[in-house]
Amino acid sequence: MSLYDHAVNNLDGSTADLHDLEGKAVLIVNVASKCGLTPQYEGLERLQQRYGDRGFTVLGVPCNQFMGQEPGSAEEIQTFCSTTYGVSFPLTEKVEVNGEGRHPLYEDLTSVPDAAGEAGDIQWNFEKFLVAPGGVVVTRFRPTVEPEAEEVVAAIEASLPA
């Protein structure tokens, strides 16, 4: 099964087709509105603006599994993201990224190791996975790695479609 075959909805409840992302480099990030790392939305949006016309997108995946830091409804999440951070990248429905209810997309993603060689559960909000065009997960960045960190930008630039 391809990463793109997983069924997920957009934040507005409509069906998302991850196959639409197949030719792009995609930074998949579990996001939350009430987290100390929430200001990372600013860097994520700057990446979207910087590389969006070059075959790149951020895909935000709201999750409420870490101390209830994404408690809002889909409408509240959308309003917060657009008015507070000007988010223009797509957001999925709220999902679970760990545990028995883990979304199948995250079953695949959590098998990918980080720079220290550690795979497994998502540690916190704003864990990032870079997927190259074609669906290969290139690398994983833990939550405290800023979206515009040198290693993230270098990995994105190396993964952009030709």
C-alpha positions as CSV (number, residue, x, y, z in Angstrom):
1,M,0.0,0.0,0.0
2,S,1.3,3.5,-0.9
3,L,1.4,6.4,1.5
4,Y,-1.1,8.1,-0.9
5,D,-3.6,5.2,-0.6
6,H,-4.6,6.1,3.0
7,A,-8.1,7.6,3.4
8,V,-8.2,10.9,5.2
9,N,-10.6,13.8,5.1
10,N,-9.8,17.5,4.8
11,L,-10.5,19.7,7.8
12,D,-13.8,20.7,6.3
13,G,-14.9,17.1,6.2
14,S,-14.6,16.6,2.4
15,T,-12.5,13.6,1.2
16,A,-8.9,14.3,0.6
17,D,-7.1,12.4,-2.1
18,L,-3.5,12.1,-1.1
19,H,-2.7,11.0,-4.6
20,D,-3.0,14.7,-5.5
21,L,0.3,15.1,-3.6
22,E,2.2,12.4,-5.5
23,G,4.3,14.6,-7.6
24,K,5.2,17.0,-4.7
25,A,7.6,17.1,-1.8
26,V,5.3,17.1,1.3
27,L,6.1,18.1,4.9
28,I,3.6,16.2,7.0
29,V,3.2,17.8,10.4
30,N,0.9,17.0,13.3
31,V,-0.3,20.4,14.5
32,A,-2.0,21.9,17.5
33,S,-3.4,25.3,18.3
34,K,-2.7,25.5,22.1
35,C,0.9,24.2,22.3
36,G,4.1,25.9,23.2
37,L,5.3,24.9,19.7
38,T,2.3,26.5,17.9
39,P,4.3,29.4,16.7
40,Q,6.0,26.9,14.3
41,Y,2.9,27.6,12.1
42,E,4.8,30.8,11.1
43,G,7.8,28.9,9.8
44,L,5.6,26.3,8.2
45,E,3.7,29.0,6.3
46,R,6.9,30.7,5.2
47,L,8.1,27.3,3.8
48,Q,4.8,27.0,2.0
49,Q,5.2,30.5,0.5
50,R,8.8,29.9,-0.4
51,Y,8.5,26.5,-2.0
52,G,4.8,26.2,-2.9
53,D,5.2,27.1,-6.5
54,R,8.2,24.7,-6.8
55,G,6.3,21.5,-6.1
56,F,6.2,21.5,-2.3
57,T,3.4,21.7,0.3
58,V,3.0,21.4,4.0
59,L,0.2,19.1,5.1
60,G,-1.0,20.0,8.6
61,V,-2.6,17.1,10.6
62,P,-4.4,18.4,13.7
63,C,-4.1,16.1,16.7
64,N,-5.5,16.4,20.2
65,Q,-3.5,13.6,21.8
66,F,-0.9,15.7,23.6
67,M,-2.4,17.3,26.7
68,G,-5.6,18.3,24.8
69,Q,-3.7,21.0,22.9
70,E,-6.0,20.8,19.9
71,P,-9.5,20.8,21.5
72,G,-11.3,22.9,18.9
73,S,-13.8,21.9,16.2
74,A,-12.8,21.8,12.6
75,E,-14.2,25.3,12.1
76,E,-12.4,26.7,15.2
77,I,-9.1,25.1,14.0
78,Q,-9.5,26.6,10.5
79,T,-10.3,30.0,11.9
80,F,-7.4,30.0,14.3
81,C,-4.9,28.9,11.6
82,S,-6.0,31.4,9.0
83,T,-6.5,34.4,11.2
84,T,-3.6,33.9,13.6
85,Y,-1.0,32.5,11.2
86,G,-2.3,33.1,7.7
87,V,-2.1,29.3,7.0
88,S,-2.6,28.6,3.3
89,F,-1.5,25.0,3.3
90,P,-4.0,22.1,3.5
91,L,-5.1,20.8,6.8
92,T,-6.7,17.3,7.4
93,E,-9.3,16.3,9.9
94,K,-8.2,15.8,13.4
95,V,-6.6,12.3,13.8
96,E,-4.8,10.2,16.4
97,V,-1.1,9.7,15.7
98,N,-0.3,7.3,18.5
99,G,-2.0,4.4,20.2
100,E,-4.7,1.9,19.2
101,G,-6.6,4.6,17.3
102,R,-3.5,5.7,15.3
103,H,-4.5,6.7,11.8
104,P,-3.1,4.4,9.1
105,L,-1.1,7.2,7.6
106,Y,0.8,7.5,10.9
107,E,1.3,3.7,11.0
108,D,3.5,4.2,8.0
109,L,5.1,7.4,9.1
110,T,6.1,6.3,12.6
111,S,8.2,3.4,11.1
112,V,10.6,6.0,9.8
113,P,13.6,6.8,12.0
114,D,14.8,10.3,12.9
115,A,18.4,11.5,12.6
116,A,19.3,9.5,15.7
117,G,18.0,6.3,14.2
118,E,14.9,6.2,16.4
119,A,11.5,5.3,15.0
120,G,8.2,4.8,16.8
121,D,5.6,7.0,18.4
122,I,5.2,10.6,17.8
123,Q,6.8,12.5,20.7
124,W,4.7,15.6,20.7
125,N,2.9,18.2,18.5
126,F,4.8,19.5,15.4
127,E,6.8,16.3,14.5
128,K,7.6,16.6,10.8
129,F,8.0,14.0,8.1
130,L,9.4,14.9,4.6
131,V,7.9,12.8,1.8
132,A,9.6,13.0,-1.6
133,P,7.6,13.0,-4.8
134,G,6.5,9.4,-5.4
135,G,5.8,8.7,-1.7
136,V,9.2,7.8,-0.2
137,V,9.5,9.2,3.3
138,V,12.9,10.9,3.2
139,T,13.4,11.9,6.8
140,R,11.8,12.7,10.1
141,F,12.3,15.8,12.3
142,R,11.3,15.8,16.0
143,P,9.0,18.5,17.3
144,T,11.6,20.9,18.6
145,V,13.3,21.1,15.2
146,E,12.1,24.4,13.8
147,P,10.5,24.3,10.3
148,E,13.1,26.6,8.8
149,A,16.1,24.9,10.5
150,E,19.0,24.4,8.1
151,E,18.6,20.6,8.0
152,V,14.9,20.9,7.2
153,V,15.4,23.5,4.4
154,A,18.3,21.4,2.9
155,A,16.1,18.3,2.9
156,I,13.2,20.1,1.3
157,E,15.4,21.6,-1.4
158,A,17.0,18.2,-2.2
159,S,13.5,16.7,-2.5
160,L,11.8,19.2,-4.7
161,P,10.7,17.8,-8.1
162,A,13.0,18.5,-11.0
